[in-house]
Each structure stands twice: as structure tokens, then as C-alpha cells.
């Protein structure tokens, strides 16, 4: 609430192995990442989530004032 980010970048290994019944059976990797509570909190504040397991490489570029995101190798 204090920061109000527009984008959250989550690095996730692509090996989706675990379905969590506490999180509507959403897929997570074997380490339980990302946790459903984190994703729900980000959604609550309408924060765009970029996940490496879903979009591939993510590059954040800044000119010192403005941040831009680039997705490379989109899956």
C-alpha cells in the first residue's frame, strides 16, 4: 500500500509440479513459488504480474525517470 507498484516481476522455475488445494489448485513449482497469497495480494491492488515461467526473459529498462519492461522469448 505504501509503495503502490505497477509491475511485479516473479522469477519462477518452469517445472510446475505442485497443485495447491488451498489456492484453487493453481500450479506452482516444486518449491511452492509463487505463493497464492502473494498473487492474491498483487491482484487485489491491480498490479501487473510478469512471471518468467509464463513469459520467458523479462528486462526492466530505466532512463532514470521512467521504467519500461521488455519481454524476450515470450512463451
Secondary structure by P-SEA (a helix, b strand, c coil): ccccccbbbbbbcccccccccccccccccccccccaaaaaaaaaabbbbbbcccccbbbbbbcccbbbbbbcccc
